[in-house]
Amino acid sequence: MTFIQSIYPNPTRGPLMIKLNQFGVLNMEIFDQSGKIIKTESLESEIYKLDLYDYPNGLYSIKISDKDKNYDARKIILNRKAGFKTSSRSCYLNVQFPNKTPSISQ
């Protein structure tokens, strides 16, 4: 069963947007790398915003299930100290180039 349409951004620095294919009451569980449940939530809308910023960097699993125990799961990478900067409109790397113009010799 596919409940999750998309989860983005992934990898994330904390904030996540979860878009669901199903309407109605669904349950969400988030697991850390050891399999421990770190968060549970009841979802009642098609779009859900989540912030993992307070958790340690690592791999997390998100499981969405219905009352009949059907489920869909995805993996999320949390990296708060990523080597890039992001904004709502762009993503760029900090790269510096030397200020030298190459010379052409014959």
C-alpha positions in Angstrom: 0.0 0.0 0.0 1.3 3.4 -0.9 0.4 6.2 1.5 3.4 8.4 0.9 3.4 10.4 -2.3 6.6 12.3 -1.4 8.9 13.4 1.4 11.2 16.3 0.7 13.9 17.6 1.0 15.9 14.4 1.5 18.6 14.7 2.7 17.3 17.4 5.1 18.8 19.8 7.6 15.7 19.4 9.7 12.4 20.6 8.1 10.5 18.0 6.1 7.3 18.1 4.0 5.3 14.9 3.7 2.6 14.6 1.0 0.2 11.7 1.4 -1.9 9.9 -1.3 -4.6 8.9 1.2 -7.2 10.9 3.1 -8.4 10.1 6.6 -6.7 9.3 9.8 -3.2 7.8 9.4 -0.6 7.1 12.0 3.1 8.2 11.7 6.0 6.7 13.5 9.6 7.9 13.2 12.4 5.5 14.0 16.1 6.2 14.6 18.9 4.0 13.3 18.6 1.6 16.2 14.9 1.0 15.5 13.7 3.1 18.5 10.5 5.1 18.0 11.4 8.7 18.5 8.1 10.3 17.5 4.5 9.3 16.9 1.8 11.4 15.4 -1.8 11.1 14.0 -2.1 12.6 10.5 -5.4 13.9 9.3 -4.4 16.0 6.3 -2.8 15.4 2.9 0.2 17.6 3.7 2.2 17.4 6.9 5.2 19.5 8.0 7.8 18.0 10.3 11.1 19.3 11.8 13.8 16.9 12.9 16.4 19.6 13.7 16.6 18.7 17.4 17.6 15.1 16.6 21.1 13.9 15.9 22.4 13.5 12.4 21.8 10.1 10.9 19.4 7.9 9.1 15.7 7.8 10.1 12.7 5.8 9.0 9.2 7.2 8.6 6.3 4.7 8.7 2.7 5.7 7.8 0.0 3.2 8.7 -3.8 2.9 8.7 -6.1 1.4 11.3 -5.9 -2.0 9.5 -2.1 -2.0 9.9 -1.3 -1.5 6.2 1.8 0.7 6.0 4.3 2.6 3.8 7.8 3.4 4.9 10.6 5.7 3.7 14.1 6.5 4.8 15.3 10.1 5.6 18.8 11.4 6.0 19.3 14.2 8.5 22.4 16.2 8.1 22.2 19.6 9.9 25.8 20.4 9.2 25.7 19.9 5.4 28.4 21.5 3.3 25.8 23.5 1.4 23.4 26.3 2.0 19.8 26.2 1.1 17.0 28.6 0.9 13.4 28.3 -0.3 14.4 29.2 -3.8 17.9 27.9 -4.3 20.6 25.5 -3.3 24.3 26.4 -3.9 27.7 25.4 -2.9 30.4 27.7 -1.6 33.1 27.4 -4.2 36.0 29.8 -4.7 37.9 30.1 -7.9 41.4 31.7 -8.3 41.4 35.2 -9.9 43.8 34.2 -12.6 43.1 34.3 -16.3 44.8 31.5 -18.1 47.5 32.6 -20.5 47.8 31.2 -24.0 51.3 30.9 -25.3 52.3 29.9 -28.8 
